[in-house]
Amino acid sequence: MIAGIGIDVTDISRLDQALARTPALAVRLFADSERTRPTRALAGCFAVKEAAAKALGAPAGLRWTDAVLDHDSAGRPVLTVLGTVAAAAGRLGITSWHVSISHDRGPCVAMVVAER
C-alpha cells in the first residue's frame, strides 16, 4: 500500500554554484559514498532526498545524510535510509521505497514512493 509520494526538481547548475560557494554544504547534504560523484549525479541525490522527505510528510529533524542514494546491479536507483529518516519511516510503517530519477541539461527530477 502506498503511504506517501514525493517529487522534487533540482537545478544542476544552481547546486553546482552552491557547492562551489559553500564547500561544507557537501558534507551536510551528502553521505561519504555520494560526495565522490559529479554535480549532475549529486543533483539526483539531492532531489531524491527532498522527494523522500516529502513522501514522509516532511517531518522536522531529518538529516540529509540519513537518506543515501545508490544503484543496484542493474543500475536502478536504490534509497537506503538510516538514523532520523529510518525512524520517521518506521513510525509510518514504511517497508520499501521506489525511486525514479531523470536528468536533463538543466534540471534533475526525482520521484519517491514510500510503501508499507
LINCOR-V209652 format. One record per backbone hydrogen bond with DSSP energy under -1.0 kcal/mol. NH is the residue of the N-H (numbers start at 0). CO is the residue of the C=O. If there is no record, write none. Layout:
NH|CO  NH|CO
//
This chain:
2|113  3|113  5|111  7|109  9|107  11|105  14|10  15|11  16|12  17|13  18|14  19|15  20|16  21|17  24|21  25|22  27|23  28|24  29|25  33|30  34|30  36|33  41|37  42|38  43|39  44|40  45|41  46|42  47|43  48|44  49|45  50|46  51|47  52|48  53|49  54|50  55|51  56|53  57|52  65|62  66|63  67|79  69|77  71|75  74|71  77|69  79|67  81|65  84|81  85|81  86|82  87|83  88|84  89|85  90|86  91|87  92|89  93|88  94|114  95|114  97|112  99|110  101|108  103|106  107|9  108|101  109|7  110|99  111|5  112|97  113|3  114|95  115|0
//
